Amino acid sequence: MLSEFSVNGDQKLKAVKVISALLLTVQIVSIMAFGLSFHTVTSILMTTLSGDPLQLELNFDHTGRGEMLIELMPLNQGFLDAELILKVGALDQFGDYINQNSSRIHLRAGSNRSVILSLQFSSEDYEKLAQDSSIEVTVDLKTLNNLVGISNSLRMEMQNQ
């Protein structure tokens, strides 16, 4: 009877070792995937919303009609592909959208892409923009097959002097 117990006990001990090794492997892979995702997300956000890659131009003609162009240059310095949704909107003094536009792009690892979003304004919109309006740029970013994502907004106040 003692020999049966030691054989079953050895098999159970081997099964426990296999399961624990499998769990350890899954944990290590999960930590590595999170690290790669975090690196990808932060690199894209830092290059999109800061410095020279963000250009904003607002022009109105003599009739009061205008156009705003926002140029962004997202750069994916990470190791994973990413889906990026860029939104831009002009808000009036009450926080209501005057106009908005968005674009969806796929950024491969190590690539960059220029994105230009335009907003058209009527002469009535010009009056709203002249009264303490703001411009909002939102970046929705997902990576690792949409398992990891983040959204970040940048609001620039335009005050009438």
VEXZAKOL-952764 format. One record per residue (C-alpha): residue number from 1; residue in one letter; y, z, x. Coordinates in steps of 0.05 Angstrom, whole numbers, plus 32768, in hexadecimal, padded with zeros to 4 digits. Example, Ala and Ser with C-alpha at 12.3 -4.5 7.8 and 13.67 -1.06 7.14 Angstrom:
2
+------+------+------+------+------+
| zake | gulo |   yy |   zz |   xx |
+------+------+------+------+------+
|    1 |    a | 7FA6 | 809C | 80F6 |
|    2 |    s | 7FEB | 808F | 8111 |
+------+------+------+------+------+
//
This chain:
161
+------+------+------+------+------+
| zake | gulo |   yy |   zz |   xx |
+------+------+------+------+------+
|    1 |    m | 8000 | 8000 | 8000 |
|    2 |    l | 802E | 800D | 803A |
|    3 |    s | 8025 | 7FC6 | 8055 |
|    4 |    e | 8039 | 7FA7 | 8012 |
|    5 |    f | 8079 | 7FD0 | 8011 |
|    6 |    s | 808E | 7FBA | 8057 |
|    7 |    v | 8082 | 7F70 | 8047 |
|    8 |    n | 80AB | 7F73 | 8007 |
|    9 |    g | 80E0 | 7F9C | 8029 |
|   10 |    d | 80E5 | 7F69 | 8063 |
|   11 |    q | 80ED | 7F30 | 8030 |
|   12 |    k | 8123 | 7F55 | 800B |
|   13 |    l | 8147 | 7F65 | 804C |
|   14 |    k | 8145 | 7F1B | 805F |
|   15 |    a | 8160 | 7F06 | 801B |
|   16 |    v | 8199 | 7F38 | 8021 |
|   17 |    k | 81AB | 7F1E | 8066 |
|   18 |    v | 81AB | 7ED6 | 804D |
|   19 |    i | 81D8 | 7EE7 | 8011 |
|   20 |    s | 8208 | 7F0F | 803D |
|   21 |    a | 820D | 7ED6 | 806F |
|   22 |    l | 821B | 7EA6 | 8036 |
|   23 |    l | 8251 | 7ED3 | 8019 |
|   24 |    l | 8271 | 7EDB | 805E |
|   25 |    t | 8272 | 7E8F | 8066 |
|   26 |    v | 8293 | 7E85 | 8022 |
|   27 |    q | 82C8 | 7EB9 | 8033 |
|   28 |    i | 82D8 | 7E98 | 8076 |
|   29 |    v | 82DD | 7E53 | 8056 |
|   30 |    s | 830A | 7E70 | 801F |
|   31 |    i | 8339 | 7E90 | 8052 |
|   32 |    m | 833D | 7E4F | 8079 |
|   33 |    a | 834B | 7E27 | 803A |
|   34 |    f | 8382 | 7E57 | 8026 |
|   35 |    g | 83A1 | 7E54 | 806C |
|   36 |    l | 83A1 | 7E08 | 806C |
|   37 |    s | 83BE | 7E06 | 8026 |
|   38 |    f | 83F4 | 7E38 | 8038 |
|   39 |    h | 8407 | 7E10 | 8076 |
|   40 |    t | 840B | 7DD0 | 804D |
|   41 |    v | 8435 | 7DEE | 8015 |
|   42 |    t | 8467 | 7E11 | 8043 |
|   43 |    s | 8470 | 7DD4 | 8070 |
|   44 |    i | 847F | 7DA7 | 8034 |
|   45 |    l | 84AF | 7DD9 | 8014 |
|   46 |    m | 84D4 | 7DE6 | 8055 |
|   47 |    t | 84DF | 7D9D | 8064 |
|   48 |    t | 84F1 | 7D89 | 801C |
|   49 |    l | 8524 | 7DBE | 8009 |
|   50 |    s | 8547 | 7DCC | 804A |
|   51 |    g | 8571 | 7DA7 | 807C |
|   52 |    d | 8580 | 7D5D | 8082 |
|   53 |    p | 8549 | 7D41 | 8056 |
|   54 |    l | 856E | 7D57 | 8017 |
|   55 |    q | 85A7 | 7D27 | 8006 |
|   56 |    l | 85D2 | 7D2A | 7FC7 |
|   57 |    e | 8606 | 7CF6 | 7FB3 |
|   58 |    l | 862F | 7CF6 | 7F73 |
|   59 |    n | 865C | 7CBA | 7F61 |
|   60 |    f | 8685 | 7CAB | 7F23 |
|   61 |    d | 86AA | 7C6A | 7F15 |
|   62 |    h | 86ED | 7C62 | 7EF2 |
|   63 |    t | 86CD | 7C62 | 7EAC |
|   64 |    g | 86AE | 7CA7 | 7EB6 |
|   65 |    r | 8667 | 7C8E | 7EBD |
|   66 |    g | 8642 | 7CA9 | 7EF8 |
|   67 |    e | 8602 | 7CAD | 7F1F |
|   68 |    m | 85E4 | 7CE4 | 7F4A |
|   69 |    l | 85B3 | 7CD3 | 7F80 |
|   70 |    i | 8587 | 7D08 | 7FA0 |
|   71 |    e | 855E | 7CF4 | 7FDB |
|   72 |    l | 8526 | 7D20 | 7FF4 |
|   73 |    m | 84F8 | 7D15 | 802F |
|   74 |    p | 84BA | 7D41 | 8026 |
|   75 |    l | 8490 | 7D45 | 8065 |
|   76 |    n | 8448 | 7D5E | 8062 |
|   77 |    q | 843A | 7D7D | 80A6 |
|   78 |    g | 83FC | 7D9F | 808B |
|   79 |    f | 83B3 | 7D8C | 808E |
|   80 |    l | 83A8 | 7D81 | 8043 |
|   81 |    d | 83C1 | 7D4D | 8012 |
|   82 |    a | 83F3 | 7D65 | 7FDE |
|   83 |    e | 840D | 7D52 | 7F99 |
|   84 |    l | 8458 | 7D5A | 7F93 |
|   85 |    i | 8483 | 7D57 | 7F55 |
|   86 |    l | 84CE | 7D55 | 7F63 |
|   87 |    k | 84FE | 7D63 | 7F29 |
|   88 |    v | 8549 | 7D5F | 7F2A |
|   89 |    g | 8578 | 7D71 | 7EF2 |
|   90 |    a | 85C2 | 7D7B | 7EE4 |
|   91 |    l | 85D1 | 7DB8 | 7EBA |
|   92 |    d | 8610 | 7DC8 | 7E94 |
|   93 |    q | 8634 | 7E0C | 7E96 |
|   94 |    f | 8604 | 7E27 | 7E61 |
|   95 |    g | 85C4 | 7E13 | 7E87 |
|   96 |    d | 85B3 | 7DD8 | 7E5A |
|   97 |    y | 859C | 7D98 | 7E7C |
|   98 |    i | 85CF | 7D60 | 7E7B |
|   99 |    n | 859D | 7D31 | 7E9B |
|  100 |    q | 855C | 7D37 | 7EC3 |
|  101 |    n | 852A | 7D0D | 7EE8 |
|  102 |    s | 84E8 | 7D18 | 7F0C |
|  103 |    s | 84B7 | 7CF5 | 7F3B |
|  104 |    r | 846F | 7D03 | 7F4D |
|  105 |    i | 8455 | 7CF0 | 7F92 |
|  106 |    h | 8415 | 7CFA | 7FBA |
|  107 |    l | 8421 | 7D10 | 8002 |
|  108 |    r | 83E8 | 7D04 | 8032 |
|  109 |    a | 83DF | 7D35 | 806C |
|  110 |    g | 8410 | 7D26 | 80A4 |
|  111 |    s | 843A | 7CF5 | 807B |
|  112 |    n | 8480 | 7CF3 | 805F |
|  113 |    r | 84A1 | 7CCC | 8028 |
|  114 |    s | 84E8 | 7CC0 | 8011 |
|  115 |    v | 84F5 | 7CCF | 7FC8 |
|  116 |    i | 8535 | 7CBC | 7FA5 |
|  117 |    l | 8543 | 7CD8 | 7F60 |
|  118 |    s | 857F | 7CC0 | 7F38 |
|  119 |    l | 85A4 | 7CDD | 7EFD |
|  120 |    q | 85D2 | 7CB2 | 7ED1 |
|  121 |    f | 860E | 7CD2 | 7EB0 |
|  122 |    s | 863A | 7CB9 | 7E77 |
|  123 |    s | 8685 | 7CC7 | 7E72 |
|  124 |    e | 8675 | 7D02 | 7E43 |
|  125 |    d | 8646 | 7D1E | 7E78 |
|  126 |    y | 8680 | 7D1D | 7EAA |
|  127 |    e | 86A5 | 7D51 | 7E81 |
|  128 |    k | 8667 | 7D7E | 7E80 |
|  129 |    l | 865E | 7D76 | 7ECB |
|  130 |    a | 86A6 | 7D88 | 7ED8 |
|  131 |    q | 869E | 7DCD | 7EB9 |
|  132 |    d | 8675 | 7DF9 | 7EE8 |
|  133 |    s | 8634 | 7DD2 | 7EE6 |
|  134 |    s | 85F9 | 7DD5 | 7F16 |
|  135 |    i | 85C4 | 7DA9 | 7F34 |
|  136 |    e | 857D | 7DC2 | 7F35 |
|  137 |    v | 8546 | 7DA6 | 7F62 |
|  138 |    t | 84FF | 7DBD | 7F54 |
|  139 |    v | 84C2 | 7DB1 | 7F7F |
|  140 |    d | 847D | 7DBB | 7F60 |
|  141 |    l | 8448 | 7DB6 | 7F96 |
|  142 |    k | 83FC | 7DB9 | 7F92 |
|  143 |    t | 83C7 | 7DB1 | 7FC6 |
|  144 |    l | 837C | 7DBE | 7FD1 |
|  145 |    n | 8369 | 7D95 | 7F93 |
|  146 |    n | 839F | 7DB9 | 7F6A |
|  147 |    l | 8382 | 7DFE | 7F78 |
|  148 |    v | 83BE | 7E15 | 7F9F |
|  149 |    g | 8404 | 7E09 | 7F86 |
|  150 |    i | 844C | 7E21 | 7F88 |
|  151 |    s | 848D | 7E10 | 7F65 |
|  152 |    n | 84D2 | 7E1A | 7F83 |
|  153 |    s | 8517 | 7E0B | 7F68 |
|  154 |    l | 8559 | 7E03 | 7F8A |
|  155 |    r | 8598 | 7E08 | 7F60 |
|  156 |    m | 85DB | 7DF1 | 7F7B |
|  157 |    e | 8618 | 7E07 | 7F54 |
|  158 |    m | 8652 | 7DD6 | 7F4D |
|  159 |    q | 8691 | 7DFB | 7F3B |
|  160 |    n | 86D1 | 7DDB | 7F23 |
|  161 |    q | 870B | 7DE9 | 7F51 |
+------+------+------+------+------+
//
